[in-house]
Structures are given as structure tokens and as C-alpha cells.
Amino acid sequence: MEHVDCLLDTDYSDYYDGGFGATSNSQQILINRKLSMRPVPQAQLSMLKSAGLNTPFHGTLKQVIEHTMELSNGLCDYPEWMNAMDAVVFDSKGNPERISLSLASKADPAQFSTVYIPTSPSGNGKVLRYVQIGTSFIWLFVSSNNDWRAGKGDASFVAAEKHYRVPMGAIKPEILRHFDDAVFSIDFIWSAGEMLAIEYNNAPHLGRMGLESVFDVKQVCDAVFARMSAFNLPDCQVPLDLTQG
């Protein structure tokens, strides 16, 4: 039987990269892991919503402002409220900026935007991050001490079970089928009693999240090989169980 191996095509390095490679006698499965191929925020949220996950309200900045005003029960008549409420706007490269509704009302109304949902009293970002590594997964509690974005600035990454003291299960296989990247992550926040998916990353840096102490090189490569082999079956059928912990 012909040997099958994974060949990594990437534009950044991570601790497990050395575990991949293909011999001259092997059939190669190409793994694309590129930051340059990351979907823009609008495409990320569309992808997450199509997969059946709940997402924050998003659209043009004009739509986000109108949506927020509808929920304000007349508070938008007060300038102080407009200065206190925020929206998140994205530039053409997908970079986010958190601005007050007062400033947002003077910005380009066609800009892609989402409602801003605070995740802590201090305004610092906190998310639950689901990281899929081949056929394995882990939930992380990600928080920043000095930035509204959870993974930026002075950020910490802790296994969610240590924070919540409850086991966190895998995302359902019917949802996972919508994502074919070998390694990816999805950030969630809590709002009004439900989890909202706010970001999809097709190329998460496992080393920066401290996962080298959880998954060694062989474990990562074996799990990635198993997942990508499933997606490359001749009949294109994906086995039901892609979420073994």
C-alpha cells in the first residue's frame, strides 16, 4: 500500500512544523495553513452562521447603529448614551476598531461592522476559544489584562476546564463538517445566556497559546494526519467522529 503523508504549505512557523514532511515514495496530502488566506471578518461570521452557530448582529455600520438604537428604548436621544455605547468597525484589511456610537455616526456608513458586546466590567477582552487540532480539540479561556481584544496585549491562555471546573465537550460533528482546515480556532463570548461565535481563525499559532505542553509534536501531526486523511477519502465521505479528545 502506498504511504500517505502530509506536506505543510504555510507562511509562518509553529512548534510542530518539523513533524510534517513527505518522502519521495509517499502520496502527499497538502495542508494549507496560511495567515494570508484568513477570511475577512464578514466572511468569518457568514461561515460561522452558515455552520449553525449563533453570531452577534453584524452588517454595515448604518445597520448596526440602527439595530442598537432600536434596542435603546429612547436612550439614543441622550448624547451621554451615544458616547458610552460602542460598535466595532473593520477596515478594508479586516482590522477592527472599537468606537463610540457618537463617532460611528460620523464614519462611513457602508463599513462592515458588528455590535460591541462587553465581556468584562473593566472592558478587557475575555473569550472561550475552541481549538481544533486535527481530530483533537481543547477549550481555552483567553483573557487580556490591557486590551479589549482577548488575545491581544498582555494575554493569558488557560485550559477552560481549570477555569470553569467542568468538562467542555467537542463541537458537534455536523458543525465541524463546515470547516475543512487542519487546525483552526473559534472564539466565543457569552451574551444574554447564549454563546456567540465572534471569530474564526484558519491558522492559529498553537505555540503562542502554550499548547506545546499539552500536545507534543507527534500528537499534533498524528491528529492532523487523521483528520486530513478523512477529508481526502476517495468517496469524499467524512467519518462521523472527528472530535476525539
Buried (B, 14 or more C-beta within 10 A) or exposed (E): EEEBBBEBEBEEEBBBBEBBEBEEEBEEBEBBBEEEEBBEBBEBBBBBEEBEBEBBBBBBBBBBBEBBBEEBEEBBEEEEBBEEBBBBBBEEEBEBBBBBBBBBBEBEBEBBBBBBBBBEEEEBBBBBBBBBBBBBBBBBBBBBEEBBBBBEEEBBBBBBBEBEEEEBEBBEEEBBEBBEBBBBBBBBBEBEEEEBBBBBBBBBBBEEBEBBEBBBBEBBBBBBBBBBBBBEEEEEEBEEEBBEE
